[in-house]
Amino acid sequence: MNALRRLWYRYSPQLLLGELLEKRWMEPIVPFTLLILVFVVFILTIPGYTSLPQLQQLMRSFPEQAFVAMAMAISILSGGIDLSVGAVFAMADFLTLYFLQVLEWPLPLTILAVLGWGALIGAINGGLIAYAKTRPFLTTMVVLIVTRAAYNKITGAFATELAGASSDSTAWDFLGAGFVLGIPVNMFCLIVIGVIAHLYLTRIRSGVHIMAVGSSRKAARHAGINVKRSLFLAYVLSGLLASLAGILYAARQNSAGTDTGVGWEVNALAAAVLGGISLSGGRGTISRALMGAAIIFLLINGLVQLGTHGSLTTAAIGAILLAAVAFNVKFVKNKSKILQKIYVSPSLVEFGTPPSIERGSGTAFAENDRLKNAEAIALDRIEGPEDIILDRNDHLYTVNRNGSIIRFRAPDYEHREEFARIGGRPLGMALDRDENILVCVAGMGVYGVKPDRTVFKVTDETNRTWYRFKDDSRLWLADDLDVAPDGKIYFSDATTRYDLSDWALDGFEGRGNGRLVCHDPATGKTETVLSNLAFPNGICVSHDGRAVLWVSTWLCRIYRYWIAGEKAGTLELLADNLPGYPDNINRASDGKYWLALVGLRSPVYDLAMADPAFRKRMVKQIPPDEWLCPGINFGCVVKFDDNGKVQESLWDPGGVSHATITSMREHKGYLYIGGLENNRIGRIHLSDADPNWTGWDSYWAKDRRARAKPQLIVPRTDHVVSA
């Protein structure tokens, strides 16, 4: 029974559902499903609905409404709204017929003039909204009223002239009734322009700027985007698309009535919202707007064919708009909360009774005060030194919360300087044989800093897991690393489901979301070595270079993965049931290894880990600041041997001086201590340590001497005096 529980929680359907809902291409699933449903309903209720003439008629009637919906969508994506699209469409219809048939202008000139009209109205809207800072809703409503009034006036005045005029242009007839590749011309235009509009908003700089402005004007302004110009351009494009719809409508219908375009702005708004475009701007695509437009069009067309009264059709569209807005407000604004409740999928984790840490208990983990009075280096001059490293000249390097690497010069470590700035949140560090500093940066990957302070990228991706919906090729939380004797860089990617800020959620899940990754500088290839690991954290290559030691923080274990010798490719459990949560590992001068415990286990949290349903309810029902979390409040360092047996421990009870210890480095008889949340670097003297031992020399010096080639000494003859 317990085995079945493990399988259920390990391969929970909720895990798959959460990853599916996180995908951007899943966002339009609701409108797409509704579109299919509407189409199927009308197939079943309207005879001959899928006949070729009927389908051609649908394709010929749809594009004008789609273009108006696209016009509305662009204005909404920019963070505004354009209620004038229906009136602009109607006026463009009239102007096209008047210029072409009454004034007998050439078709190209007519099209340019009408598009210019649409751009002019868009420029008026954009100028007032972007530069005069008027409200989009009120501004475009006024333009709607004025344009509609002007349209009604001139259509009445020129009705007789339009009725008696016509055009004998073959191109005009082709535009209204022709086919391209078996598709109506206006539908072909919609496909081409729809693709162009999509690429424009997602690939072209000015289009991306429109989306950025819609997402956050303040952030866009800080990013150097010309917000006013982007807003102005969005409304000009809206006017152009609405006028293009009017041109195509005139070619197809060859008429301009008083009801032309009436209510089309409402239909366009309903289409945009129904397609999943956020009313707050910045989120959505042209394809979604077209999907929403297709739903509205099919509903209106189908209800008309079924003989439904016009007022009922209008009421249906209004109800759909209301429902779409309600869904937009409820779901889109609370999407992160809803997704979190579905996305977090706890697994079953069972712990044994941990070894005693009671003072005087006689175990290797027995509490003591060896770290309590540790010397504080750089007190209040550093923020979050998650890892530390020392070079051959005894200079101390550490990472800072602001994305930089800080160097403190030996011997007193008083002189502080910013050695390099990488960005992100730097975590684990290592020195390679060329004395480059390699560092894991959360959310960015692995970077390096040369001795001359040049920053370079090592890698930021690995091979994607083929069976997962989530694209995990990007390095999500590169945590710690070390370099093998052959130069390969082994590092942990702690989780592929959460960012550094959400590490607690990964702890709640307790599942194998992480991986061990290897980068080979010789080939430039990065490959995942081990996957499905529960928060792999500290990484350390063994003294002999034949294995990689790594810890699973949430499972409180130490593993050994062999990379050379007869056991190459074999994974072994080295230590289990640790009393705390392990973090970084580093080599010690006596052939053993140092391990940081970032926090202590508690019986309550162990019990919660054995009850996934409880943790799930906690995430759903309790605010995040009241969640049960691991006890990250003690400072402890332990030393263990090649067999995983802990030899000794060093404590700072209660974390008085050094809480949340995440790393330690031994160097010339001293142990240096770092912590993710600390404001200092600790140092204690190790009385039984080799006072001359350094991490770099012990690991790389022999390798460097072995690789050094003897130089041929050629005797100099330029100063030899001949006899």
GUBAKOL-621134 format. One record per residue (C-alpha): residue in three letters; x negated, y, z negated. Coordinates in steps of 0.05 Angstrom, whole numbers, plus 5000, padded with zeros to 4 digits. Each point is the difference from the previous one (the first is absolute). Example, Ala and Ser with C-alpha at 12.3 -4.5 7.8 and 13.67 -1.06 7.14 Angstrom:
<atoms>
Ala475449104844Ser497350695013
</atoms>
This chain:
<atoms>
Met500050005000Asn494450484982Ala496649845067Leu506450205036Arg500250654962Arg492950155020Leu501649875073Trp506350424998Tyr496550614971Arg493849915043Tyr504049975065Ser505950434978Pro504550235056Gln500050674965Leu492650085017Leu501649925074Leu506050484995Gly495850534965Glu494649985054Leu505350025054Leu503550614971Glu493350354993Lys498849965075Arg501650645038Trp503249615056Met505149734950Glu502950704986Pro504550015062Ile502649304986Val506750284974Pro501650435061Phe497649455047Thr504449494966Leu505950485003Leu498750135074Ile500249265015Leu506249914958Val503850565035Phe498049745068Val502349294982Val506650254972Phe501750365065Ile497949415042Leu505149584962Thr505650525002Ile499250345069Pro500849565062Gly494450065050Tyr495750414952Thr493649675025Ser501750015074Leu494850335045Pro504450605019Gln501650124926Leu492749954979Gln497950485055Gln505450494979Leu497649964928Met492850125021Arg502150595043Ser504250334946Phe495249914942Pro493750405017Glu503050704991Gln502149854929Ala493349674987Phe496250625022Val504250444954Ala498649514943Met492650045015Ala500450764997Met503349964932Ala495049484976Ile493950435016Ser502950594961Ile501549554941Leu493149685002Ser497050704995Gly503850104935Gly505950405028Ile506349905041Asp502650255067Leu507650075002Ser499750375066Val498349395043Gly507249885021Ala501050725022Val493250025036Phe502049355036Ala506650305022Met496950655024Ala494649615038Asp505549615035Phe503450645023Leu493650355020Thr497849415042Leu506549995039Tyr500150755008Phe492850085023Leu500349405047Gln506950055030Val502150724993Leu493450375008Glu497449435044Trp493149984968Pro495449435018Leu500449404953Pro492950064972Leu501150744985Thr506749854968Ile496949474955Leu494350464979Ala504850574986Val504649584957Leu494249694962Gly497450704989Trp506850194971Gly499649424951Ala492950194981Leu502250724989Ile505549804952Gly495149534965Ala495050574995Ile505350454969Asn501649474949Gly492749844987Gly498050734996Leu505350174949Ile498749374958Ala492449985004Tyr498150735000Ala506050364970Lys500849434950Thr507649945009Arg503849374980Pro500349485055Phe507249814985Leu502750715002Thr495550235057Thr501949445048Met507350054979Val500150735020Val496749825067Leu505249455008Ile505750494990Val497250535046Thr498149515055Arg506649644997Ala503850665003Ala495850225060Tyr501249335033Asn507550044992Lys500050715027Ile496049875063Thr503249335017Gly506750344999Ala497450575043Phe496649565052Ala504749404999Thr502850165070Glu493250085031Leu497549354970Ala506249625023Gly499050215072Ala492449915002Ser496049375017Ser493049795018Asp497949575058Ser493149854970Thr498149275008Ala495450054940Trp505750274958Asp504549415019Phe494349524985Leu499050324932Gly507349904983Ala501549325031Gly493449685023Phe496149414973Val492649884986Leu498149264995Gly507349834990Ile500750504943Pro504050655004Val495550605012Asn502050354936Met498749364960Phe493249945033Cys498550724980Leu502149844928Ile495249414996Val494150395028Ile501150624958Gly501749594939Val493249645005Ile496550675011Ala503550314940His498149414956Leu492750045021Tyr500150754991Leu502349974928Thr495449424981Arg493750115042Ile499550735023Arg497250494949Ser505650525006Gly505349464994Val496649704939His499750704970Ile507650065008Met500849354960Ala495150244948Val503750664991Gly506549624991Ser496849564947Ser497250584959Arg498950715024Lys495450144941Ala495649405013Ala499950155075Arg497950724986His494449764955Ala497849525054Gly499050595047Ile506249895043Asn503450625028Val506849884969Lys503550575035Arg497749795069Ser502049284987Leu507050204978Phe500750475060Leu497849445048Ala504949504969Tyr506050455015Val497550165070Leu499749255014Ser506949924971Gly502750535048Leu496549685059Leu502949314986Ala507050274990Ser499750395066Leu497349385036Ala506149624975Gly504350565030Ile496649945068Leu501149245003Tyr507250084977Ala501350525055Ala497149535052Arg504449434976Gln506650364985Asn499450615046Ser504550394953Ala499950474940Gly506150024955Thr501650374936Asp499249364960Thr493149835029Gly495149864944Val505150134945Gly498149604939Trp493749735032Glu495750314945Val503949594949Asn499049375041Ala492650155008Leu499350124925Ala503649354985Ala495649645050Ala493650274969Val502049834929Leu502949335019Gly493549835035Gly496250104935Ile497150695009Ser499250334933Leu503950654991Ser494150274960Gly495649945062Gly493549675018Arg502549285001Gly503049665060Thr498749885073Ile503150155068Ser501749275009Arg504250014937Ala503750625024Leu501549645065Met502449404961Gly504750444960Ala502450345063Ala501649335032Ile504249804939Ile504050655003Phe500849955075Leu502449284999Leu504950154944Ile503150595036Asn500249655067Gly502849354970Leu505350354959Val502350395062Gln500549365041Leu504149694944Gly504850595005Thr498450304932His502550714989Gly494650545006Ser501150254929Leu498749304973Thr493649965040Thr497750664971Ala501949764930Ala496049365011Ile493850405021Gly500950444939Ala500449404954Ile493849705032Leu496250654990Leu502250034927Ala497849284988Ala493450115036Val498550624959Ala501749644936Phe495549435019Asn494550495019Val500450354933Lys500649384958Phe495249535035Val494750455032Lys499050444939Asn499749404954Lys496549535048Ser493749944958Lys504049814938Ile504349515038Leu494049695035Gln496249954935Lys505649604968Ile500049525059Tyr492650025016Val497249804932Ser500249244999Pro497149714935Ser496949315001Leu499349494944Val493650084960Glu498849564939Phe494250104952Gly497249564946Thr498350234931Pro494050465006Pro493749914957Ser500150384935Ile497250704999Glu500850094926Arg494150304965Gly496049454966Ser503749445038Gly493349725024Thr502050005074Ala495850355053Phe505750495007Ala500250204927Glu501150754992Asn494150424978Asp497750735002Arg494149955047Leu502950525049Lys503250454949Asn494050464992Ala497549965071Glu496450615025Ala504350455044Ile496950245065Ala503250575039Leu505550104949Asp505750405031Arg495850095063Ile502949415038Glu507049755015Gly501449265005Pro493149695011Glu502849335022Asp493249735018Ile492750204990Ile493549825032Leu492750184990Asp494650055053Arg492649824998Asn498450694972Asp504849914942His504950525027Leu507249844982Tyr505650035051Thr507449964986Val506650125035Asn504650584983Arg507550055004Asn499650565052Gly496949555052Ser492650164989Ile493949624977Ile496450354943Arg492649924985Phe496950124931Arg492550065003Ala495449604955Pro497449994948Asp505050404957Tyr505949995049Glu501650724986His499350265071Arg506549875037Glu500850065076Glu505049795052Phe496149495040Ala505349895053Arg507450115012Ile503949445032Gly507250154982Gly505449544975Arg498949644934Pro493149674999Leu499649374957Gly494749445001Met492950145023Ala493849605021Leu493050135028Asp497849645062Arg492849825018Asp499050685034Glu502450354937Asn506450245032Ile505650094950Leu506049595023Val506650184968Cys507249755003Val505150565010Ala507249854984Gly504450095061Met494150155045Gly495649385002Val492549924989Tyr495250585010Gly492650114992Val495350574981Lys492850005024Pro494350264957Asp500250645041Arg507350084978Thr503049845068Val506949684992Phe502049455048Lys505949525006Val498549274992Thr507049725014Asp507250164989Glu503649395027Thr499749255005Asn503749465040Arg507550014992Thr503749424967Trp503949695058Tyr506049754960Arg501650654963Phe504950535023Lys495950524964Asp493950245039Asp494449874950Ser494350145048Arg498650664964Leu496149964935Trp505050224947Leu496249994934Ala492649845011Asp497749924928Asp493049734989Leu494449735042Asp493049695002Val494949835053Ala497549305015Pro492749865016Asp501649955074Gly502950714999Lys507349805003Ile504550434957Tyr505249634959Phe505650424970Ser506849934968Asp506350295029Ala504049964936Thr507050055030Thr503150075069Arg506850194974Tyr498750604955Asp495750624996Leu495550184942Ser505550424968Asp504649394998Trp495149504971Ala504949864943Leu505149735050Asp494849515026Gly498949784929Phe507549904991Glu500149555061Gly493949594979Arg499849685068Gly494449915051Asn500250665035Gly492450105004Arg494249715039Leu492549925003Val497050325062Cys493249965033His496850525046Asp493949825040Pro496050635019Ala496049605051Thr506249865043Gly504750554974Lys505449474987Thr504450004939Glu503749364981Thr504449774944Val496549434963Leu505349834948Ser507350244998Asn506049944953Leu495850214940Ala503150314938Phe496750694996Pro492849815015Asn495950544967Gly492649954979Ile495249705051Cys492849774987Val495249585040Ser496649484957His492650084980Asp497949485052Gly504450315054Arg503749355014Ala506850184972Val504750584989Leu503250084931Trp506650364998Val505550104949Ser507649975004Thr502250554954Trp507349794991Leu498449264991Cys494250154952Arg495349555037Ile493049985030Tyr498849635066Arg493849805038Tyr500049975076Trp494049665031Ile497150355061Ala493649585010Gly497549304987Glu503749344999Lys506150304967Ala500850585049Gly507350175010Thr502149684934Leu504050374947Glu499249834926Leu503550244938Leu494350224955Ala503850274939Asp507350004981Asn504550284947Leu495850614983Pro502850414942Gly500150635043Tyr500650255071Pro493249945035Asp497350555045Asn493050105028Ile494349484996Asn492650155003Arg493549614992Ala496250004934Ser492549974989Asp500249304968Gly503249665060Lys507050084972Tyr505650485019Trp503550594968Leu507650055005Ala504550594981Leu506849874969Val504350605017Gly505549814951Leu502649464953Arg505549505010Ser505950014953Pro504949444983Val505950435022Tyr497150145069Asp497849285008Leu507249794985Ala502650515051Met495449725053Ala503149324990Asp506950295013Pro500450315070Ala507450144994Phe498750434938Arg494850405036Lys504650095059Arg505650274956Met495050464966Val498050315067Lys507350095021Gln503050264936Ile494650364960Pro496450655018Pro492749905019Asp497450374938Glu503449474957Trp497449385035Leu496249484963Cys492750055024Pro493449654986Gly496250274940Ile494750435034Asn497550324936Phe494049594974Gly492750025019Cys496449345006Val494149715038Val498249265000Lys494149605026Phe500949315032Asp495449495032Asp500149625066Asn504949504971Gly505050554981Lys498749924926Val500350664962Gln493850114958Glu501450654964Ser504650615000Leu499350744986Trp506050384974Asp502750694989Pro506249844959Gly505850455017Gly496050325056Val497550564955Ser493950165043His501049585063Ala507049775016Thr501949685066Ile493049755015Thr499749805073Ser492649925012Met493149944970Arg492849985027Glu493849754966His493750415015Lys493349984964Gly502649754934Tyr506350424998Leu507249865017Tyr503750565034Ile507750004995Gly505250315046Gly507650044996Leu505650185048Glu503250494951Asn493950224961Asn496750684997Arg493049744985Ile495049465015Gly497949574941Arg493149724986Ile497549514948His493249704989Leu499449245009Ser494649764953Asp499249325033Ala500050255072Asp494050075047Pro498050734995Asn497149985071Trp505849665035Thr504050385052Gly505749745041Trp497250225067Asp492949744990Ser502249334972Tyr504549885060Trp496750355059Ala492550094985Lys498249285018Asp504250045063Arg496650655020Arg493049724989Ala501849385039Arg502450415058Ala494050475000Lys495349855058Pro492550084992Gln497350565042Leu493949925046Ile494650474977Val496050285059Pro493150294982Arg499450745017Thr494350165047Asp500950745011His494950184946Val494949445014Val493250275019Ser496449575051Ala492749854992
</atoms>
